[in-house]
Amino acid sequence: MDEVTIENFRCFRERQTARLAPLTLLVGDNSTGKTSLLAMLRILWRAVVLEEKLPRFKDELFDLGTFREVVHQSVNNGGLEQEFSGGFTIGDFTSEVKIRQGNVRPEVSRLLIKNSTASVSFSRSEGKVTADFITPNIVEKYNLDLSDNLNLEFARIRDHEIWGVISFYAYLSNKKSYANGDSPLNDEDMNELTELIVNPFTLLGQRYENSNFSVIPWANAPVRSKPLRTYDPDTARLDPEGKAVPALLAELAHSDVEQWETLKNAMESIGQKTGMFDEINIRRLGDDLSSDPFQIQVRKTSGDGNGQWRNLIDVGYGVSQILPIIYVLTKMVESFMLMLQQPELHLHPSAQAGLGSMLCNVATKRQILVETHSDHLIDRVRMDVRDQKYGIKPEDVSILYFERTADDVQIHNIRIDEEGNILDPPSSYRKFFRNEVNRSLGI
């Protein structure tokens, strides 16, 4: 994604646009909407790409509450707004979504997708849908009564499926009794609309190879699971807290030695960059690999291959907290976007800086959004841009600074130059980091 817009959503009242880059850093005081922006991105992806008409305000990581808790509470207007909206752009593809409180659950009241040559939109109101289609050859508008069930295409449009919208348009265009004029959907029109639908997939596929774009953006929790002395084999799937990471590592080491060695080498490389560990190992405590417990071990070496293996629970707490982050960044979960909340928690400043380099490296393969309070991490990113490491350029980094105002939160889009300098930050930006340091020192 290149940009995201947001309006009347939680703490954001005025319509704002945030620039997203291969590596986007979200910084600001607590409760200024950083996590809310991440949640909004997932809501938008579900509505536009997965075509969900009933938004989810509660998933594995983001529990936003009811519609009344999600929509902005405007002091100036004396109460709740009636709907909130947002959208995102990828290249010349643009989307716009409006969400309001329905009869029982919140619902998408308007959805627009467009590129430079075509657009499709529809709005829902009191059981009816107004559908608009625009290509270089056509401008059509239909008022559709959802109480009827004309055919399969009509049923699909009722479920907010864009492909159903196009199919239904083809149906209407060839049924004069339902069409506004005699303009059948020809091959050129269909190609324009088809290209519009697949636009985000095509554009993302050009940027990130072998990604599964039907999967929502992946998000890690700010606090990961505690280390255990022993683990049991499991078939669990990856979770935001990283509870399943040890079992996933053990399963891979057992089932695919070649892939395990590749992943192990990548994880060890990051462990070395952050100074957390040099090697990682799965220690089996029995002969039955499918049922007997195992341990996760790490060790620091002096360069000669020597060093004592230590149980994960017996080393610094930061190692267990960074392990799920390393796994996600090296394993490449099936999503083009990775959202990391405060990955620097429990890390020494030097490890936080090393984490910044790790993010620069991976940002060439996946889009990464990082919610952070670490000046050390941000400074390392700036220096890696200056030193031209990992191929990351100034335009590949966006810093979003969230500043609270009386009845709103302002998102400041901050860029860096080729020397890693922060360009034109608001005066409160540097004060924010000074306050963080003073707070950590108890001043």
N, C-alpha and C positions, 0 to 999 in steps of 0.2 A: 504494500500500500504506500502511496505517496503523500496523501493527505487524509485527515479525518475532520469532519465538522460535528459540532455538538451544540445543542440548544435546549434549555429548560430541563436538563437532565441532572438530578441531584443538586450539587452545589453550583452548577453552571447555568446561569440565567441567560445572558446575552449569547447570541450565535457567535461561535469562534471556530477558527480553523487552525489545526496543529499540523506542522510539517513532520512527516515521518521519513526516515532514512533507513539504509541497511542496519545501522546501529543508532537507536534512539534512546537517550537517557532522560528519565523523568525525575526531576528534583523539585523539592519544595517542602514546606513545613508539613507536619502530620495533619491529616484531615483537610487537605486542599484539593482532593479529587484525582490523585494519581491513579489509585486503584479503580476509581469510577470510570476513568477513561479506558482502562484496559477492559473492564467489564462491558463498556459500550461497544468496543470493537468486536467482541464476541457476539453481542446482540445483533449488530449490523451484519456480520458475516452469516449468521443463521438466517436472517430475514432476506438478504439479497441472494446469497449463493445457495443456501440450503432451502430457501423459499418457505420458511416457517411463518405462518400467519399469526400464531399465538406466541409472543415472545416469552422467553424463559428468564425470569428474574432470580432464579436459584439453580445453581449447578454445583459441580464438585468444589468450586473454589469461591465463587462470587454469590453470596446470599444477599440480595438487594432488598428483599422484603416485598411489600405490596406496591401497587401502582402509586398510591398516595405517598409512599415512602421514597419512590423513585423519581417522580416528577418534581420539579423545582418548586419550593415554597416561597413565593414572591412576597416579600414584605410590602413592596410598593403597590402591588395589585391587591393586597389585603387577603391573600389566600393562595390556593393551589392553582397552578396552570392546568389547562385541560388536556394538553398533550405535550410530548417532547419529540425531538427529531434529531437526526444525524445522518451522516453519509460518508462515503469514502471514495477516493479516486485511485485508479491504477492506470498510468499512462493517460490515454484519452477516454478511458471508461470512467463514468461518474454514476454514483448511486445516491438516492435520497430516500429516507424512510421516515414516516411519521407514525407514532404509536399513541393510542389513546386507551382509556378505560372502556372495555366493552360491557356487555350485559353481565358476564360473570368474570371473565379474565381479560387482561389487556389484549389488544389486537392491533395489527398493522392497519392503519386507516389509509395510508397512501404509500405507494412504492413506485419510484421512477428509476429507470436505468437508461443511460444514453451514452453515445460516443459522438464522434464528429459528424456522422452521417445519418444516424437513426436514433429513435427513442421509442420506448414503450413505457406507459404508466397506467396505473389504475388506482381509483379511490373508492373506498367503501363508505356507504352511508345508509343507514336504515334498511338494510337488506338488499341494497342495490350496489352495483359496481359500474363506475364510469371508466371505460377503457379507451385509451388514446394510442394511436399508432402513427409514427412519422418515419418515412423514408424519403429519398430524393424524388420518388414518384407519387407518394400517397400522403394524405393527411386525413385520417379517419377517426371518428369519435362515435362510441356506442354507449347507450345507457341500457344496462342489463339487469333484469329482475332475477335475483337469486332464488326466488320462491319457485321458479320453474326449473325443470330438469330436462332440457332439450336433448342433450346427448352427452357422450363421454367427455367431449371437449369442454362443455359447459360445467360439468362436475369438476373438472380439473381447474378451471378458472376460479371456481368457488374455493378451492384449496390453495389459491395463490401460487399456482405453478406457472411460471413464465412460459414454459413450453406449451402449457395448456392455453395460455392467452393467445399465442401465435396460431396454434391449431384452431382455436375458436374463431380467430380472425379469418383464417382460410375458409372456415365453414360459413361465416357470415357473408364473406365477399362473393360466395358462389350461391347465395340464397337471397335473391333480390328482395324478398319479403322482410328480411332482417337487415339488409345492407343499406347504408346511406349513399345511394348512387350505384353506378355500374362500374366499379373499379376492382376487378378480380385481383387476387394476390398472385402476381406472376413470379417467375423464377428469380428475377433480379431483386424484387422486394423481399422474397423469402431469404435470399442470400444475405441481404443487408441485415435482416432481423436475426438470422442465424449467427452471423458474425458478431452482432451485438451481444447475444447470449453467451457465446464462448469467449468473448473478449477477455474477461479476467483470467480465465484458465490459460488462454494463449499467451497473454502478457506475462503472467507469473511463470509459465513453463519456460519462457525465454530467459527469465532471470535465475530461476532455481530448478535445477534438473532433478528428476525422479522424486517429485513431491506429490503427495496425495492432497489435492486441494478441496476434497469434499470434507476433510477433517477440520474442525474449528481450530483457531489459533491455540497453541498449547500454552498453559500457564503453570508455573511452579509456585507453591505456597511460600510465604515469607519465612515460616518456621518449618524445618524439615523434621523427620522422625528421629527419635533418639537411637543411639547405637545399642546393640545387644551383644552379649558375649558369644552367644551361639544363635544360629538361625536354622529354620527348617525349610527344606525344599518346598516350593509352592509354584502354582501355575498362575499366580496373580498377574494382573496387568499393571502397567505403569500408572501411578497415582500422583497427584500434585505434591504430596508430602514426601514422596520418595520411599515409602515403606516397602515397596516391592523391589527396589533396586538390588539389594543383596541377592534375593532369590533369582532375579533376572540374570545377574552376573553369573551365579552358580549354574543356572540352566544352560547359558550360552557356553560356559567352559566345559560343560559335560556333553552337549549335543553338537557343537560345531567348534572344533579346536582352532581352525583357521580364522574364523570370525572373532573368536575370543582373543586370539593373539593380536589381531588388528585393533580391536577395541582396547585391549590391555595396554598396548603400546601408546595409543592416543591418550588414554587416561593418565598414564605415567608421564607423558610429555607435559600435560597440563599440571600434574602434581609437582613436577620439577619447576615449571615456570612460576607457580605460586609459592614454592618452597614448602609445601605441605607434606609431600612424600616423594620418594623416588621410584618405588616399586609397590605393586599391589598383588595380592595372592589370595586364592580360595583354598582354605585348608579343610580337607574332608576329615570327618571324625568317625567314619565307618566305611564299609565296603559297598553298601547299597546306596548308589548315588541318587536314587529317586526318593529315598525316605530318610536316610541318616542325616543328622544335623551337620552343619559346617560353620566355619568361622571366616570372617574377613580380616585379613592381615595387611599391614603396610610396613614399610621400613624406609629409613633414610640411610644412604650409603655415603662413603667417603670418596667415591670415585673408583675404588678398586673392587667393587662388587660385594664388599663386606658390610655388615650391619645387622642389627638384631631385628627379627620379625616381631611385631607387636600387634596385639589384638586391637581392633578398631575402637573398642571401649576404653582401652588403656592409653590412647594417645589424645592429643588435644581435641576438644569438642568440635572445633572448627572442621576437622577432617570429615567427620560424619555428616556435618551440615553442607559441606561443599560437594560431597560425593554424588548426591542426586543431580546437582547442577552440572557436574562434569559428565555424568552419564547422558543427560539430555543433550548436551552440546556435542558430544562425541558420537553418540548412537544415531543422532539425527531422526528424531521421532517424525511421524508422517504428518507434518504440517509445515507450511512455508514460513510461519511466524512463531517465534518463541517469546513468551512473556515471563520475565524473571523478577520476582519481588524481593528486594533487598538480599541479593545473593551474597553480599559481603558480611552478613551477620556472623559473629563469632570468629572472624578472620583477623589476623594480625595485619597492620597497615601494609607491610611488604606483600602479604598474600592478597590483599585487596588490590594493590597495584598490579600484581601478576594476573589477577582475574580480569583486569581491564585489557591486558594484552590478549588473553584468551578470547575475550568477546570480539576484539578487533579481527582476530584470525577467523572466527566462525562466521562473522557477519558477511563474509564474502560468499557464504553458502546458504544462509538463511537470514531472514529479517529478524532482528532481535530488539525487543523493547525491554529496558531495564529500569525498574523503579529503585533508586538508590539515594543514600545519604552520604556516600563515601566520596570525599574530595580526592582521596588517594586513587580511587578507581578512575575518576574523571580526568585527573591529571595524567595518568598513564595513557589513557585514550588520546589525549591531546598530544602527548609526546610521541606516541606511535604514528600519529598522522604527520607530525613534523619530521620524524625520522624515516618516513615512507616504509614502515613495516607492514607486512601482510597485504600490501596492495590497497590499503584503505586510504581514501582521499578525504579532503575537507568536506566535500558535499555528501560523503557517505555517513556523516555524523550529524545528528540533530539533538540539541539539548532543549528540552521543554521545561521551562521553569514556571511553577504554579504559585501564584501570589494571591492571597486572600484579600478581598475588598469588603465593603460594608454588606452587600447583599449578593455577592458574586465571587467567582474565582477567575482571575485573568491568566491565560496561558501565554507566556512569552516564548516566541520562537527564536532561539539563539543559535548562531552559526559559529564555526571556527575557521581560521584562515590556514594557509599552508604552513605557517610556523606554529600552529597549535594555539594561537591566541584566541581568546573568546571575544567575539565582535559585538560591541554595543549592548552589553547586558544591562538590565535595569539596575538602579542603585541598590535595590534590596537583595540582589542576587548574592553579592559577595558577603553582605551582612548575614545572610542565611547561614553560610558556611562558618563564619566566625562564631555565630551563636551555637552551632553544632559542636565546635571545638570547645568553647567555653563550657557548654553543658556537660560534655564528656569529662572535663577536668573539674567539674563541680564549682565553677566560678559563677 
